[in-house]
């Protein structure tokens, strides 16, 4: 199959020639993107050993910065990765990356941390030679609104999200192979992204975004045990509750998703992207009033200097089964 970008994607953005000359932070130095490299012995390259965060810059502010830092350090602690920098130091790295590139709005930043360079390409973390590798990439990324207008077509993959004792999806790990396999399957089927079920057969998430449905005026999403620990997901749930919308974090079936009134996905870059088709079942984007209301709340949130939701997403109390 051809992997040229076609169709829709929640990660699609408008091309910007300013990105051709961005400066990338690599272990204490800023270098032109064409010269930004890490060692072939780096643990991230060898086996995907590391964690990362993607943040959106709006009006000079990195949205939900503290929530992203909390998730990053929690993930690093879970895999015993010593970042070697404080949250404040990483914040300086990110804002300095934006500053050196003259970015104040409409940008997306990716902070990538690996366990570091290894003596030899193997899996054992005891072969690390020094400290963590830290890379920060900032690019101008304005969302391609075509996906929002047309909606995404989803295909339910046979690849499932895994239980936390196999691979915890809530860790923002560099390793994404099973998610890429699911996406490839969806692309082969003519869809834009993959919907994935959890180990028990309930709806979990998409391959790179979290999935929501609207049923009888209520907002439903998965129980949170087998999906991404999404900052945008958390924000949407908080905003919906603040506005008095009925919210359920629960296990629900694919059949319940098929018969939903509306559906959408969430992610850092695009925020909210409507779903127009799921396994051939269509959702009328001219009749999605709840999704439109939630999108409005989220746009208002982006323009305000509010703190992110307090729930860090790691502790789930009494999820509905």
GILINBEL-V837506 format. One record per helix or strand of 3 or more residues. SS is the DSSP state (H for helix, E for strand). FROM is the first residue (numbers start at 1). TO is the last residue. If there is no record, write none. Layout:
# GILINBEL-V837506
SS|FROM|TO  SS|FROM|TO
This chain:
# GILINBEL-V837506
H|17|21  E|23|26  E|29|32  H|33|35  H|43|47  E|50|58  H|65|78  H|87|100  E|107|114  H|125|127  E|133|140  H|146|150  E|152|156  H|177|188  E|193|197  E|203|206  E|210|215  E|218|221  H|231|242  E|247|250  H|254|258  E|262|267  E|271|278  H|289|302
